[in-house]
Every structure is written in structure tokens, then in C-alpha cells.
Amino acid sequence: FEKPSIANCERLKQGGYDLLDDDGLPPPGASLQGGEVIIGKTVTLPPKPSGIQSRFDRRDVSLCSRPAETGVVDRVMLTTNVKGQRMVKLRVRSVRLPQVGDKFASRHGQKGTVGMLYRQEDMPFTQQGMTPDIIVNPHAIPSRMTVGHLIECLFGKVATFVGIEGDGTPFTDVTVHKLAVRLHALGYQRHGNEVMYNGHTGRRLEAQVFFGPTYYQRLKHMVDDKIHSRSRGPTTMLTRQPMEGRARDGGLRFGEMERDCIIAHGTANLLQERLFLNSDAYRIHVCNKCGLMARADQATGSFFCKVCEDRKVSQVYIPYACKLMFQELMAMQIAPRLYTSSETAAASLG
């Protein structure tokens, strides 16, 4: 771990190195911008076989942050792994305001994501001028049967107006009926409903709204950690298809159900683009006589079929996974053949 130097290091990163100290690590409290180098690492270059002395003796293998990752370096930890090698862990903190797509949940398993953000003046309000922080779809209650969620809201409303800390211990004499009676004595509707007014027009809403305080927690599933896109990037060595996962800059999976939708729509060009052209399109040369894959030398432009010793071949594009399957079948003594003309196919079958 060190701060790479332009004097003796090759393949320097495009990101800035200003954040790093001489030990290659940023100090705690440093402000981090997207695309910057956050951990400086170099490796020693092996000597060239020709024996010619190179200007560089080290290569930069530093770690950079993603373009959208910003924050403050919270903690830098130096340790060793099980093999005794030095290891660095970096923790970055950032202040994140709730946005569309962020996940929240009550203490009753009522999880959900933010669907829309409104200004406070556009939210519905009560006679006292209170506006809700969260509006929950009532369809979330019956099927999940989270009655405790409703009781907590009712009990929280009573405790707020009385000025006490509510004790929700189970199997005690706290009942919905007692809470309703107490809330009614305070001058409110016994089931926690309130008359509310439209934030845009100021007109009264036609239905009463269940309104009260409920404890909500923010979950770690935030849209900033999940947003991902890719135009081109790394592929797997075996199938030559795009990698999977955001961490590896992978592609978005186009599964069987998505494929079924495209087939149902009849959009054949889109289907070919998603599953073939933008995935693992591969060019092979097929013998016109026997239909097996021929040897191709692109440098000299020569083609030759080792089976029937013929030089007449056709160029065919197939998925690389299909070519891989053909070769695996060949290893099992099964010869898949691609016939490029109906006459050849008829002759082989006849």
C-alpha cells in the first residue's frame, strides 16, 4: 500500500490521488468524491525477458470509488488476513435524505418503499393543521392481518395527548375498547379517524382518515445502493455472456418470464437483440457438405473442414453458449450439424 508515483509507476488511474497520504490511505474525515482513488496499491513488475531496462518498476492497481459514491471517510482499519498479508478496510459515511425507492418499515412487518415525495403544503391536513409524514395504502392491512400496527397507532395517539409513555406489554388489561373510550373522552373520534382537508384545494375529503403516530424505521435497502446500468462491460470466461451483479458491473438479467412477454408481444427484433446480439453473439464457420464446424484461419483467410476435407464453408452467427453446447455434445460422441442449404440437409437425411 502506497501512493503511486508518476515517476516509477505505469497504468495510473484516471481518478485523482489527492485524497491519499504517503501510506496510500485517506485520513479519517477526508471528503470523498465519485471516481477518486480511495486505496493506493502498487505491485512490482517482473523483469522483461529481453533484459531491457524499463522506465517503470511498479504498476498501479489502486482501488477507485464509483462515480456516484460520495461521502466522508469515517474509519480506516489496517489488519492482516489468515495468510498474514496486510489488509485494509475503509468505511465511508454519507448523509442521505429519503427519496423515491428507499425502504421503510413499522415494527409489525409492514415494509414498503417510498412511491412519491410531496411538499408539506401539498399534503392533506387536519383541523389542527397537522400533516402526515407517511401515507399508507389501506390495502396493506387486511391480507397481512397486522392488527398490532393499528393498535400501536391508536395507543400512540392516546399517549401523545395524555402525555404519558404507553406500555404495550402483551396479556395486560390494555384493550382497543379502553383506548377508544379514553380517546373519545379527549374529544377525538374513538377509532382514531380524523376529518382531513385537501392540501391543494383546501376542501374537506369525503372520507375520514385513520391518523396517528406510529414508529417507523429506515431499512438499509436504499435506491442509491441498488441503482445500476450498463452498456458494455466484463463477460464470463465460460459462456462469454455478461457478468451478473452490480458489484461486478454486470448486465441486467433477461429471464424466461421476460422472454415470454416479448414472445407474446411478437417483437422478434427486440428478442434477438436482448438474447443474442447484446449477449453472446459469436461467428462460426460451418462446412457446406457435412454441417460440422470447420477450422478457420482469419489471418490468412483459409477455411478447412477436417472431417470431409472440404474448403467450402458458410459463415453463421450463433450464441456462444450454443457453440459451447455443440462442443460438449461432440465430446459425448454426438455430432450436431448445421446445414446451410435445404439440399444438403435432404441429401444427408436421404
ZARO-897444 format. One record per residue: z, x, y of N, C-alpha, C in turn; residue in one letter. Coordinates in steps of 0.001 Angstrom, whole numbers, plus 500000, padded with zeros to 6 digits. Last residue first. Layout:
<rs>
   n_c3   n_c1   n_c2  ca_c3  ca_c1  ca_c2   c_c3   c_c1   c_c2 residu
      Z      X      Y      Z      X      Y      Z      X      Y      A
...
</rs>
This chain:
<rs>
   n_c3   n_c1   n_c2  ca_c3  ca_c1  ca_c2   c_c3   c_c1   c_c2 residu
 453418 468590 461623 452480 468097 460633 452331 468974 459442      G
 455044 469957 463337 455653 468885 462547 454740 468429 461407      L
 453286 471728 464482 454451 472269 463781 455105 471218 462891      S
 451412 470002 465637 450976 470937 464598 452154 471465 463795      A
 452948 468687 467537 452375 467917 466439 451955 468822 465289      A
 453553 470823 469247 454633 470106 468574 454110 469331 467377      A
 451002 471492 470138 451781 472475 469379 452895 471795 468604      T
 450337 469131 471495 449519 469581 470370 450287 470557 469493      E
 452126 468914 473589 452245 467945 472502 451437 468377 471284      S
 453647 471934 474737 452496 471028 474674 452653 470110 473472      S
 455886 473448 474539 455377 473212 475893 454133 472335 475908      T
 458786 473123 472659 457328 473073 472638 456819 472665 474014      Y
 461401 474926 471751 460931 474207 472934 459405 474248 472927      L
 463643 474850 468982 462331 475213 469527 461995 474318 470725      R
 466382 476306 467328 465914 475269 468258 464608 475717 468921      P
 467185 477190 464244 466215 477623 465253 465799 476448 466134      A
 470086 478336 462800 469383 477111 463209 468472 477486 464370      I
 471798 480389 462141 470564 480240 461365 469884 478887 461610      Q
 473755 480720 463967 474110 479907 462801 472892 479636 461912      M
 472496 481990 466011 473460 482786 465240 473909 482046 463986      A
 471131 479818 467031 470372 480862 466337 471291 481740 465495      M
 473239 478531 468288 472607 477890 467135 471796 478901 466327      L
 473644 480361 470341 474717 480154 469362 474179 479465 468108      E
 471250 480059 471719 471538 481351 471091 472667 481233 470069      Q
 471511 477407 472610 470385 477785 471747 470688 479084 471003      F
 473742 477669 474277 473855 476880 473056 472725 477213 472081      M
 472599 479189 476321 473716 479747 475552 473880 478993 474233      L
 470781 477354 477324 470278 478615 476741 471348 479262 475872      K
 472648 475527 478307 471717 475121 477250 471145 476344 476548      C
 473854 476994 480299 474689 476552 479181 473820 476105 478006      A
 471761 477216 482082 472172 478421 481357 473056 478058 480170      Y
 469277 474625 481933 470636 475076 482276 471021 476307 481455      P
 465852 475822 482363 466858 475023 481649 468239 475434 482159      I
 462492 476195 482972 463813 476232 483594 464743 475283 482839      Y
 459935 478257 481587 460686 476998 481537 462037 477204 482214      V
 456735 479530 481189 457988 479672 481936 458674 478310 482015      Q
 455188 480394 478100 455333 479488 479243 456702 479695 479883      S
 452959 482829 476588 454268 482214 476807 454202 481280 478010      V
 451234 484719 474449 451046 483530 475279 452377 482785 475387      K
 451484 486748 472656 451802 487063 474048 451601 485866 474984      R
 453004 486910 469399 452018 486341 470314 452457 486622 471744      D
 454571 487275 467115 453833 488391 467704 452693 487891 468592      E
 456302 485418 466160 454898 485253 465769 453985 486298 466398      C
 458720 486801 466971 458621 486039 465724 457167 485944 465267      V
 458620 488004 469422 458862 488870 468267 458674 488142 466943      K
 456457 487543 471993 457270 486807 471033 457420 487649 469774      C
 456380 488896 475233 456049 489097 473822 457010 488294 472957      F
 455115 489931 478378 455864 488954 477594 455411 489053 476141      F
 455234 491879 481346 454768 491717 479963 455698 490775 479212      S
 455869 492760 483894 455142 491506 483746 454591 491278 482358      G
 457448 494884 484409 456046 495177 484061 455210 493916 483923      T
 459784 493508 485146 459327 494666 485920 457847 494947 485670      A
 460303 491563 483278 459864 491138 484601 459294 492302 485409      Q
 459700 491115 480153 459966 492288 480986 459417 491985 482367      D
 460921 489001 477667 460221 489089 478952 460663 490339 479689      A
 460561 487552 474486 461069 488671 475282 460235 488783 476543      R
 460918 483960 474058 460196 485227 473959 460881 486294 474793      A
 462341 481417 472108 462428 482221 473325 461770 483578 473104      M
 459953 479348 470263 461190 480121 470395 461159 480949 471676      L
 457506 478121 469878 458527 477401 470627 459850 478120 470769      G
 455234 479188 468697 456354 478812 467824 457474 478080 468542      C
 453315 479230 470880 452920 478999 469490 454082 478476 468642      K
 454306 479843 473330 453493 478630 473225 453180 478258 471782      N
 457623 480888 473783 456352 481140 473098 455585 479830 472936      C
 459137 480830 476941 459035 480244 475608 457650 480525 475036      V
 461457 482225 479068 460048 482232 478672 459966 481831 477209      H
 463693 480802 481544 463415 481468 480271 461913 481402 480004      I
 465900 480581 484244 464498 480682 483831 464388 481418 482500      R
 468386 478198 485066 468059 479517 484505 466618 479497 483999      Y
 470975 476611 486892 469548 476666 486561 469171 478086 486144      A
 473678 475720 487214 473349 476896 486397 471890 476894 485959      D
 473953 474162 489929 474958 474575 488951 474529 475849 488233      S
 472018 473071 491484 473173 473652 492175 474248 474125 491214      N
 470224 472181 489459 469789 473130 490485 470960 473821 491169      L
 472095 470545 487740 471165 471586 487299 470883 472608 488396      F
 473675 468553 488711 473987 469053 487372 473121 470233 486955      L
 472686 468029 491350 474114 468269 491090 474338 469012 489776      R
 469861 467721 491019 470421 468688 491975 471861 469056 491636      E
 469632 465683 489152 469102 467011 488837 469694 468071 489763      Q
 470801 463604 490631 471379 464011 489350 470912 465413 488971      L
 469006 463378 492730 470381 463795 493010 471061 464280 491736      L
 466777 462477 491287 466712 463755 492004 468107 464282 492324      N
 467563 459970 490291 467327 461077 489362 467310 462426 490068      A
 469276 457439 490856 468886 458554 491738 468739 459822 490902      T
 470239 455189 489573 468842 455557 489368 468357 456689 490240      G
 472796 454265 489498 472067 454087 490758 470587 454405 490603      H
 473496 455098 486958 473448 453658 487234 472691 453365 488524      A
 473516 457862 487369 472535 457284 486444 472375 455788 486715      I
 475703 458031 489087 474383 458437 489580 473282 457867 488686      I
 477743 457178 487345 477457 456430 488579 476056 456752 489099      C
 477695 459181 485411 477364 457807 485025 477017 456958 486250      D
 478602 461375 486916 477242 461380 486373 476791 459961 486018      R
 481224 460570 487267 480362 460714 488440 478891 460690 488011      E
 482044 460711 484608 482045 459412 485286 481172 459451 486542      M
 481787 463469 484047 480983 462486 483311 480913 461147 484036      E
 481968 465310 487209 482278 464991 485821 481380 463919 485221      G
 481801 467840 489097 480987 466631 488990 481036 466212 487529      F
 484176 469618 490930 483735 469183 489605 482973 467859 489688      R
 483250 471846 493406 483861 470543 493137 483298 470001 491825      L
 483728 475406 492787 482973 474223 493174 483739 472947 492863      G
 486156 477847 494042 485322 477172 493057 484595 475969 493621      G
 487834 479853 495020 486651 479457 495779 485648 478755 494873      D
 490151 480065 493643 489066 480962 493239 487750 480627 493934      R
 491724 478086 494731 492173 479475 494861 491061 480461 494523      A
 490469 475721 493951 490407 476140 495353 490752 477606 495515      R
 488541 475448 490917 489791 475613 491660 489594 476163 493055      G
 486230 477166 488905 486988 475941 489138 488249 476263 489930      E
 482932 478603 489502 484350 478666 489126 485027 477335 489446      M
 479677 477403 488477 480686 477732 489492 482102 477741 488926      P
 478227 478979 485520 478486 477814 486352 479572 478165 487373      Q
 477818 480913 483649 477180 481090 484955 477257 479828 485816      R
 479194 480967 481277 478225 479883 481471 477429 480002 482769      T
 480598 483517 481428 480050 482978 480183 478932 481966 480426      L
 481486 484085 484016 480599 485030 483350 479903 484401 482139      M
 481383 481679 486649 481998 482198 485427 480985 483059 484679      T
 480796 482637 490093 480493 481854 488896 481198 482475 487696      T
 481557 482410 493637 481621 483055 492317 481307 482086 491184      P
 479218 480656 495833 480404 481458 495549 480384 482007 494142      G
 478168 478299 498330 477887 479203 497216 479100 480085 497018      R
 479666 476233 499558 478208 476165 499480 477718 477048 498342      S
 482592 474270 499500 481909 475489 499055 480408 475237 499079      R
 485910 473256 500458 484465 473046 500372 483821 474367 499974      S
 489040 471633 500804 488227 472685 500184 486761 472291 500213      H
 492434 470886 501259 491071 470766 501777 490234 471940 501272      I
 495026 471419 500496 494101 470907 499479 492656 470849 499952      K
 496664 472121 502529 496698 472980 501347 495658 472572 500310      D
 496274 470094 504339 495872 471448 504735 495850 472406 503552      D
 497449 467908 503148 495993 467988 503117 495504 469380 503520      V
 500209 468503 500978 499661 468328 502320 498167 468617 502304      M
 502734 467998 499048 501291 467794 498935 500716 467472 500311      H
 505452 468050 499329 504737 469320 499561 503217 469165 499505      K
 506610 465149 501184 506355 465916 499971 505480 467128 500277      L
 509227 463966 503164 507867 464517 503155 507695 465375 501913      R
 511000 460937 502681 510925 462395 502598 509463 462827 502571      Q
 512870 458312 504193 511609 458821 503648 511625 460341 503676      Y
 515090 455672 504192 514991 457137 504136 513666 457526 503483      Y
 514597 453004 506422 514548 453485 505038 514364 454994 505066      T
 515415 450283 508564 515390 451731 508319 515422 452060 506823      P
 513094 447439 508942 514400 448076 508841 514275 449559 508528      G
 511496 444388 508369 511618 445530 509281 513009 446123 509151      F
 509028 442195 507469 510248 442838 506967 510375 444193 507649      F
 507751 439898 509800 507578 441195 509135 508937 441731 508712      V
 506193 436657 509972 507322 437552 510212 507182 438803 509337      Q
 502848 435960 511148 503854 436039 510082 505002 436937 510516      A
 501391 436148 513509 501564 434837 512889 502658 434845 511824      E
 502646 438011 516289 501999 437974 514981 502334 436664 514288      L
 502129 437307 519726 503026 437283 518569 502215 437227 517277      R
 500318 439605 521829 500519 438271 521251 501369 438369 519992      R
 499654 442056 522784 500955 441536 523167 501249 440165 522598      G
 497336 443407 522090 497214 442192 522904 498543 441673 523418      T
 498215 445787 520805 497026 445782 521659 497027 444599 522621      H
 500470 445250 519271 500544 446321 520258 499368 446341 521213      G
 501726 442028 518655 500576 442924 518553 500626 443974 519654      N
 505116 441665 517657 504038 441388 518601 502955 442455 518477      Y
 507311 439954 515329 506714 441146 515934 505492 440755 516748      M
 510339 438859 514109 509136 438443 514830 508586 439673 515537      V
 511537 440040 510933 511570 440026 512402 510259 439468 512933      E
 513712 439940 508055 512414 439721 508706 512580 439665 510217      N
 516070 440127 506654 515574 441331 507314 514238 441174 507997      G
 517086 437794 505725 516330 438611 504775 515698 439845 505423      H
 518342 436541 507899 519171 437006 506787 518413 437902 505805      R
 517706 437554 511216 517239 436784 510064 517832 437381 508794      Q
 520678 438195 513188 519336 438519 512692 518979 437635 511505      Y
 523294 438014 514007 522267 437382 514830 520847 437679 514396      G
 525261 438838 512401 524940 439730 513516 523822 439171 514396      L
 525213 436989 510400 526334 436922 511347 526088 437806 512562      A
 523041 437926 508989 522903 436653 509706 524008 436498 510744      H
 524179 440173 507842 523074 440351 508786 522866 439084 509617      L
 526039 438963 506148 526515 439833 507230 525422 440036 508283      R
 524360 437592 504402 525350 436854 505197 525795 437687 506392      V
 522940 439733 503267 522222 438704 504024 523170 437925 504923      A
 524964 441100 501931 524249 441778 503018 523529 440756 503893      L
 525655 439165 500042 526658 439585 501034 525989 440286 502213      K
 523198 439062 498608 523716 437863 499283 524725 438243 500362      H
 522989 441582 497510 521996 441177 498509 522503 439967 499288      V
 526216 443187 497254 525128 442347 496750 524182 441992 497887      T
 528694 445258 496314 527643 445148 497334 526476 444372 496733      V
 530673 445753 494456 530521 444369 494908 529501 444224 496039      D
 529033 448063 492157 530123 447666 493060 529842 446235 493533      T
 526972 449198 490724 528021 448479 489991 529259 448221 490858      F
 526194 452158 492756 525872 451016 491882 527115 450424 491220      P
 526780 452861 496179 527159 453143 494789 526854 451937 493904      T
 526081 452957 498879 525204 452266 497938 525515 452564 496492      G
 527625 452590 501782 527914 453130 500449 527104 452332 499433      D
 526659 453390 505106 526579 452487 503960 526814 453195 502641      G
 528621 454002 507760 527807 454714 506777 527808 453888 505497      E
 528296 451828 510662 529020 452436 509546 528037 453223 508677      I
 527376 450082 512636 527808 451433 512996 528630 452097 511921      G
 526176 447643 512506 527643 447663 512460 528169 449026 512900      V
 523487 448388 512598 524011 447510 513644 525533 447492 513668      F
 523306 450076 510325 522912 450552 511654 523548 449707 512754      T
 524065 448480 508181 524887 449649 508515 524575 450161 509914      A
 521936 446613 508179 523314 446169 508425 524163 447343 508890      V
 519831 448344 507577 519787 447557 508813 521185 447075 509187      K
 520517 449326 505096 520416 450250 506228 520412 449531 507555      G
 520269 447028 503571 521604 447615 503753 521599 448569 504947      F
 517467 446724 503704 518353 445658 504179 519742 446206 504489      L
 516614 449133 502543 516170 448780 503896 517087 447720 504508      C
 517782 448914 500017 518163 450021 500910 517796 449700 502354      E
 516391 446716 499027 517838 446599 499258 518310 447701 500194      I
 513823 447773 498793 514061 446661 499717 515540 446530 500049      L
 514289 449754 496862 513661 450108 498140 513943 449036 499190      H
 515172 448334 494679 516119 449178 495411 515590 449609 496762      G
 512899 447261 493603 513765 446371 494389 514762 447181 495204      V
 510149 448027 492662 511148 448904 493285 512026 448070 494212      T
 507958 447071 491137 509299 446488 490985 510401 447397 491523      M
 505307 447560 491069 506197 448695 490793 507651 448262 490641      R
 504233 445072 491694 503880 445689 490412 504814 446842 490064      S
 505460 444445 494316 505620 443613 493101 505346 444341 491793      P
 504934 446681 496314 506255 446304 495801 506213 445547 494468      I
 502487 447152 497424 503094 448269 496692 504388 447862 495998      A
 501721 445077 498985 501241 445050 497604 501829 446192 496776      H
 502539 445657 501579 503471 444918 500700 503006 444829 499247      P
 502091 448858 502891 501382 447707 502328 502311 446959 501373      N
 504059 449915 505603 503797 449979 504166 503093 448704 503723      V
 504155 451893 508376 503799 450542 507933 503360 450649 506476      I
 506551 453848 510005 505649 453726 508857 505402 452246 508586      I
 507913 453387 512329 507357 454726 512112 506317 454690 510995      D
 507664 450427 514403 507869 451092 513110 507289 452505 513108      P
 509406 449978 517522 508144 450061 516779 508397 450773 515452      T
 511373 447845 519592 511298 448868 518541 509949 448804 517836      M
 511804 445882 521446 510909 446977 521823 510810 448074 520782      G
 513184 443663 520709 513980 444739 521304 513112 445931 521728      Q
 511214 442206 519500 511716 441711 520786 512539 442772 521496      Q
 508999 444817 518182 509925 443685 518067 510344 443225 519462      T
 505492 445683 517851 506856 445916 518340 507674 444636 518213      F
 502732 447573 516425 503445 446309 516675 504896 446579 517066      P
 501234 450315 518292 501918 449783 517112 502546 448426 517437      M
 500267 451381 520578 499347 450530 519819 500001 449915 518584      D
 502209 453049 521526 501934 451836 522298 500962 450894 521586      E
 502106 455189 519735 503232 454259 519678 502932 452963 520425      Q
 498910 455639 518128 499853 455914 519215 500944 454845 519208      R
 498486 456073 514597 498315 455306 515826 499294 455811 516884      Y
 496780 457192 511750 497787 457501 512762 497463 456714 514032      L
 496327 456267 508337 495884 456207 509726 497058 456538 510637      M
 497347 456935 505864 495984 456417 505940 495437 456394 507351      G
 499297 459188 504138 499023 458637 505469 497562 458196 505512      V
 500163 458208 500776 499598 459141 501750 499314 458423 503063      T
 503161 457676 498811 501910 457248 499427 501436 458281 500425      G
 505713 456456 496592 504961 457524 497248 503676 456965 497843      K
 508397 455301 495724 507326 454664 496496 506591 455743 497289      Q
 510589 456252 494409 509285 456499 493804 508137 455824 494528      G
 512737 455860 495984 512561 454921 494877 511196 455094 494216      H
 513081 457126 498353 513906 457591 497227 513783 456674 496013      R
 509631 457409 499506 511022 456980 499646 511796 457477 498431      S
 507270 459896 500568 507839 459040 499521 509249 458634 499901      A
 504047 461197 501600 505449 460863 501847 505942 459985 500701      F
 501409 463484 502283 502090 462603 501333 503562 462430 501707      K
 498461 463473 504362 499754 464032 503960 500547 462993 503165      D
 496289 461972 505213 496186 462655 503927 497484 463274 503462      G
 496552 462551 508622 495943 461706 507597 495758 462512 506313      V
 499651 464339 509288 498277 463947 509576 497727 463113 508427      Q
 502596 465660 510771 501967 464760 509789 500566 464354 510234      P
 502439 469093 511784 502656 467691 512139 501995 466811 511082      L
 503879 472049 510825 502795 471112 510541 503205 469696 510929      R
 504405 475370 511369 504857 474039 511787 503682 473083 511618      V
 504756 477817 508785 503982 477196 509851 504553 475814 510143      S
 505319 480991 507215 505758 479641 507587 504881 479125 508728      R
 504732 483025 504440 504273 482636 505777 504734 481207 506055      V
 505748 485753 502580 505953 484325 502829 505595 484016 504276      R
 504624 488000 500180 504623 487670 501598 504791 486161 501747      L
 505420 490602 498011 505326 489155 498195 505498 488854 499681      K
 504246 493360 496154 504597 492819 497471 504434 491302 497448      V
 505120 495942 493899 504573 494605 494123 505093 494080 495456      M
 504654 498866 491921 505092 498237 493171 504375 496908 493375      R
 505354 498853 488392 504446 499056 489519 504957 498306 490746      Q
 506778 498356 486111 507304 499357 487028 506409 499636 488216      G
 505990 496293 484586 505426 497602 484236 505926 498716 485148      K
 507117 494106 485785 507678 494528 484492 507159 495896 484068      V
 507087 495137 489311 506846 494206 488209 507397 494776 486905      N
 509222 495534 492168 508394 496105 491104 508216 495061 490007      T
 509064 494794 495729 509737 494854 494438 508823 495543 493437      T
 509493 493584 498949 508977 494698 498148 509765 494769 496852      L
 508717 490881 500972 509569 491346 499875 508844 492428 499088      M
 508976 489451 504062 508198 490424 503291 509117 491012 502234      V
 508863 486293 505704 509608 487260 504896 508640 488163 504147      R
 507234 485069 507636 508641 484700 507530 509442 485768 506789      D
 504724 485249 509892 505260 485947 508718 506762 485723 508675      V
 503390 482174 510904 504238 483311 511262 504771 483927 509976      V
 499975 480952 510936 501429 480804 510853 502131 482060 511312      G
 497006 479807 509231 497689 480377 510390 499186 480169 510220      T
 494108 479496 507503 495536 479782 507324 496094 480474 508563      E
 491400 479201 507596 492198 478102 508153 493696 478369 508071      A
 490351 481519 506351 490054 481249 507770 490949 480182 508397      P
 492957 483132 504397 491830 482207 504526 491583 481900 506008      R
 493715 486655 504699 494090 485240 504703 492836 484384 504814      S
 493074 489399 502445 492874 488688 503711 493336 487236 503579      C
 494090 492457 501127 494114 491000 500953 494015 490334 502320      L
 492120 495456 500469 493158 494679 501153 492985 493185 500910      S
 490879 497648 499413 490983 496442 498569 492053 495516 499149      V
 488896 500333 500369 489774 499267 500867 489717 498065 499920      D
 489010 503491 498782 488297 502234 499003 489304 501162 499413      R
 488813 507049 499498 489543 505831 499156 488679 504607 499456      R
 487308 509134 500359 488041 509368 499112 488866 508145 498695      D
 484183 509678 501959 485328 508804 501696 485991 509183 500378      F
 482188 511552 501850 482979 511471 503081 484253 510663 502857      R
 481969 513424 498768 481769 512225 499576 482647 512267 500819      S
 480287 516118 497343 481494 515710 498040 481201 514513 498938      Q
 478679 515881 494245 478519 515930 495702 479777 515386 496361      I
 478785 515561 491529 479598 516626 492104 479478 516747 493605      G
 477614 513552 490153 476734 514607 490664 477505 515776 491246      S
 479682 511778 489624 479174 512622 488526 478300 513771 489018      P
 482326 511738 492078 480959 511395 491687 480471 512317 490576      K
 485762 510904 491350 484736 511867 491794 483355 511479 491275      P
 487003 507600 492255 486786 508672 491275 485723 509643 491775      P
 489076 506765 495025 487739 506757 494439 487611 507872 493407      L
 492116 504976 495054 491456 506281 495075 490103 506193 494387      T
 492540 502036 497058 492513 502698 495747 491752 504007 495883      V
 494713 500201 499289 493578 501092 499032 493687 501656 497622      T
 495776 497431 501245 495788 498140 499962 494549 499028 499869      K
 497669 495422 503355 496745 496549 503290 496882 497304 501977      G
 497794 492045 503812 498383 493115 502996 497345 494223 502867      I
 496312 490643 505679 497758 490427 505652 498486 491448 504776      I
 493679 490532 507920 494204 491258 506762 495724 491136 506782      V
 492584 487234 509011 493143 488569 509232 493594 489201 507918      E
 491767 484612 508663 490798 485673 508412 491313 487076 508630      G
 493846 483096 511155 492971 482976 509995 491991 484127 509884      G
 496788 484909 512221 495610 484090 512479 494709 484079 511249      Q
 500238 485173 512564 499090 485353 511674 497983 484373 512044      L
 502669 487006 514231 501837 485806 514256 500547 486062 513491      S
 505630 488338 512797 504281 488559 513311 503468 487273 513213      A
 508008 487934 511540 507874 487408 512892 506498 487593 513486      G
 508115 490985 509728 508541 489583 509859 508498 489137 511315      P
 505108 493033 509879 506552 492852 510086 506901 491368 510141      P
 502742 493513 507205 503066 492994 508530 504574 492843 508689      P
 501942 496618 505565 502551 495289 505530 502851 494813 506946      L
 501179 499258 505499 500217 498264 505049 500736 496844 505040      G
 502812 501089 506639 503002 500869 505201 502073 499788 504652      D
 502205 500942 509333 501656 502072 508573 501814 501896 507069      D
 501606 497358 509749 502274 498618 510064 501660 499725 509213      D
 499085 494965 510699 499750 495819 509716 500474 496992 510350      L
 497619 493561 512576 498891 492983 512133 499724 493967 511317      L
 495174 494741 512928 496193 494956 513961 497570 494480 513523      D
 492945 494510 511431 494064 495215 510793 495238 495391 511756      Y
 490735 491645 511124 491442 492662 511886 492626 493245 511129      G
 488032 491297 508659 489202 490849 509408 489897 491996 510125      G
 486196 492656 507137 485768 492189 508455 486948 491739 509311      Q
 487364 495668 505455 487209 494219 505588 486768 493850 507007      K
 485587 498612 504421 486635 497970 505214 486318 496481 505387      L
 484228 500420 502636 484268 498973 502415 485434 498302 503143      R
 486247 503451 502601 484994 502714 502614 485243 501230 502340      E
 488205 505744 504434 488174 504531 503607 486815 503856 503728      C
 488691 507762 506228 488556 508143 504813 488413 506948 503873      N
 488544 506603 508814 488130 507989 508600 487868 508300 507130      A
 489609 504138 508998 488150 504204 509024 487652 505608 508708      I
 492299 503433 506805 491780 504178 507947 490266 504252 507856      S
 494587 500831 505875 493341 501585 505660 492841 502222 506947      P
 497929 501199 505507 496964 500674 506464 495669 501469 506323      K
 499008 500724 502089 498913 501482 503330 497927 500783 504255      E
 500000 500845 498818 500000 500000 500000 500000 500887 501241      F
</rs>
